[in-house]
Amino acid sequence: MLDRLKAFLTSQGGASDAGAQGIDKVQLATVALLVEAAQMDAEFGAEERAKIADLVEGRFGLSAEEGRALLQAASEKIEQAVEVFGFTREIKNAFSPEERIEMMEMLWEVAYADGVLHDLEASLMRRLAGLLHVSDRDSGLARKRVIARLAPEA
């Protein structure tokens, strides 16, 4: 998986890449959006990194090393990206409606990882929900599920 990820990054994401890289593109797009959500408040701390690693390893069945490599690659892609539309398009095309709602739930978990929801993070969540074709209601319900899971930790 690490070799495919490295090959994807060095190939500049060309469409002529092997079909197996479609999975990597989706994983990379998913983690890139999570990183974007984490960086929105200008503080990408250890809590947010740990939450992303946890979510990614669980969602894609990756090892800790593969998760870290994917997180690093996504961070680099986000630094180069001018917009998030390409990432959301990749996810929208690859995920079912239920999986896109799960994606919103993952995004909300990252937004709340540091214990505070910044206004810019909330704005990003609304924009991403629209780009992922997730209704405001479904995004709101995903947010409530995350808050309910986090409540005992507070």
C-alpha positions in Angstrom: 0.0 0.0 0.0 2.8 2.4 0.8 4.4 1.8 -2.6 1.1 2.5 -4.3 0.7 5.7 -2.3 4.2 6.8 -3.2 3.6 6.0 -6.8 0.4 8.0 -6.8 2.1 11.0 -5.3 5.0 10.9 -7.8 2.7 10.3 -10.8 0.9 13.5 -10.1 -2.4 11.6 -10.0 -2.7 11.0 -13.8 -5.7 9.1 -15.1 -3.4 6.5 -16.8 -2.5 5.0 -13.4 -3.5 1.5 -12.5 -7.1 0.9 -11.4 -5.9 -0.2 -8.0 -4.9 3.4 -7.4 -8.5 4.4 -7.4 -8.7 3.1 -3.9 -5.7 5.1 -2.9 -7.2 8.2 -4.5 -10.3 7.8 -2.4 -8.3 7.2 0.7 -6.1 10.2 0.0 -9.1 12.4 -0.7 -10.8 11.3 2.5 -7.8 12.0 4.6 -7.1 15.3 2.8 -10.6 16.5 3.8 -10.0 15.4 7.4 -6.7 17.3 7.4 -8.4 20.4 5.9 -11.0 20.3 8.7 -8.2 19.9 11.3 -6.2 22.9 9.9 -9.2 25.2 9.5 -8.7 26.8 12.9 -4.9 27.3 12.1 -4.0 24.7 14.8 -3.3 21.2 13.7 -2.5 19.6 17.0 -1.7 16.2 18.4 -5.4 15.5 19.3 -6.5 16.1 15.7 -3.7 14.1 14.3 -4.5 11.2 16.6 -8.2 11.4 15.8 -7.5 11.4 12.0 -5.1 8.4 12.4 -7.8 6.5 14.4 -10.5 7.2 11.9 -8.4 6.3 8.9 -7.1 3.1 10.3 -10.6 2.0 11.3 -12.3 3.1 8.1 -9.8 1.6 5.7 -8.3 -1.2 7.8 -4.8 0.2 7.7 -1.9 -0.4 10.0 -0.6 2.5 12.1 2.3 2.9 9.7 0.1 3.0 6.6 -2.2 5.5 8.4 0.7 7.8 9.2 2.0 7.6 5.6 -1.5 8.4 4.3 -1.8 11.3 6.8 1.6 12.7 5.6 0.7 12.4 2.0 -2.7 14.0 2.5 -1.1 16.9 4.4 1.2 17.5 1.5 -1.6 17.4 -1.0 -3.6 19.9 1.0 -0.7 22.3 1.1 -0.6 22.1 -2.8 -4.3 22.2 -3.3 -6.1 25.5 -4.0 -9.6 24.1 -3.4 -11.2 21.0 -1.9 -13.6 20.4 -4.8 -11.4 17.7 -6.4 -11.3 15.8 -3.1 -15.0 16.0 -2.5 -15.7 14.9 -6.1 -13.5 11.8 -5.7 -15.4 10.9 -2.5 -18.8 11.7 -3.9 -18.2 9.5 -6.9 -16.8 6.6 -4.8 -19.0 6.6 -1.7 -22.6 5.6 -1.3 -25.0 8.2 0.3 -24.6 6.4 3.7 -20.8 6.4 3.4 -20.9 10.2 2.7 -22.9 10.7 5.9 -20.2 8.6 7.7 -17.6 10.8 6.1 -19.4 13.9 7.5 -19.4 12.2 10.9 -15.6 11.6 10.6 -15.2 15.3 9.7 -17.2 16.4 12.7 -15.1 14.2 14.9 -11.9 15.9 13.7 -13.5 19.3 14.1 -14.3 18.6 17.7 -11.0 16.7 18.4 -9.5 19.7 20.2 -12.7 20.3 22.2 -13.7 23.5 20.4 -15.6 24.1 17.2 -14.2 27.2 15.5 -16.5 29.3 13.3 -14.3 28.5 10.3 -14.6 24.8 11.0 -18.4 25.0 11.2 -18.4 26.9 7.9 -16.2 24.3 6.2 -18.5 21.5 7.5 -21.5 23.2 5.9 -19.7 23.7 2.6 -18.4 20.1 2.6 -21.8 18.7 3.3 -23.1 20.5 0.2 -20.2 19.4 -2.0 -20.7 15.8 -0.8 -24.4 16.0 -1.4 -25.2 15.4 2.3 -28.3 17.2 3.5 -28.1 19.8 6.3 -30.3 17.5 8.3 -28.1 14.4 7.9 -25.0 16.5 8.6 -26.7 17.9 11.7 -27.6 14.4 12.9 -24.0 13.2 12.3 -22.8 16.2 14.4 -25.2 15.3 17.2 -24.0 11.6 17.2 -20.4 12.9 17.5 -21.3 15.3 20.3 -23.1 12.5 22.1 -20.1 10.2 21.8 -17.8 12.9 23.1 -20.0 14.0 26.0 -18.8 11.3 28.5 -15.2 12.3 27.7 -15.7 15.9 28.8 
